[in-house]
Amino acid sequence: MAAQPAVADLARLLDDPSEEIRESALDAIGDLGLPPEQLIPRVSKGLHDQHADVRGRAMRITRQLGPAAIELVPTLISLAAREEDRRSVNRVLERLERYTVPAESVAEIRKLAEHDVSKVQLLAIRFLGLAGPAAAETVPMLRELKKHEDEAVQVEASMAIEKIQASDLEIKGER
C-alpha cells in the first residue's frame, strides 16, 4: 500500500514545468509495477506532453504494457503527425498489431483515417482493419478511400476491408 502515495506524488510531477522532472516521474511510475489500469492514464498524459523526450519515455513504457496498450492506439496514431515521433510510434504500433482494437476506439480511429497527414491516415486505416467486425460501419468510408489519389491509401483501404469482412465471416462461421 505504500506505493499508492508514491503514485499520487509521481502523478503530480507529470504536471511539473520541468521536462526532465516529467521524464523522471514517468520512469519512476513505469518502474512501480502498477497494473495497466493505473499505469495507462499516466502514460497517456506523457504521450500528450508538449516535449518529444517526455512522449518518447511514455512510448517506451507503452511498449512494455503488452495487450493493455491497445487502448492507446488512437493517441499513438495521432502522434504520427509529428515527424519527431514517427519512428517511436511505428515501433510501438508494430507490437500492438497482433491485438484486436477495442470497439470503443473505432470512432476515434475512423476520424484519423481522414487525417491530412498521410502517415496518420495509413496507420488509422490499418488499425481499422485490425478492429475486425467492430469496424464494419467504416467499410463505406474505406471503399471511398480506395479511390484516393495516394496509391498507398488505396492499398491499405482494400486490405482493411478484406480483414474486416474476413473477420466478420469467421465470427458468423461462414469460413
Order of alpha helices (4+ residues) and beta strands (2+ residues): alpha-alpha-alpha-alpha-alpha-alpha-alpha-alpha-alpha-alpha
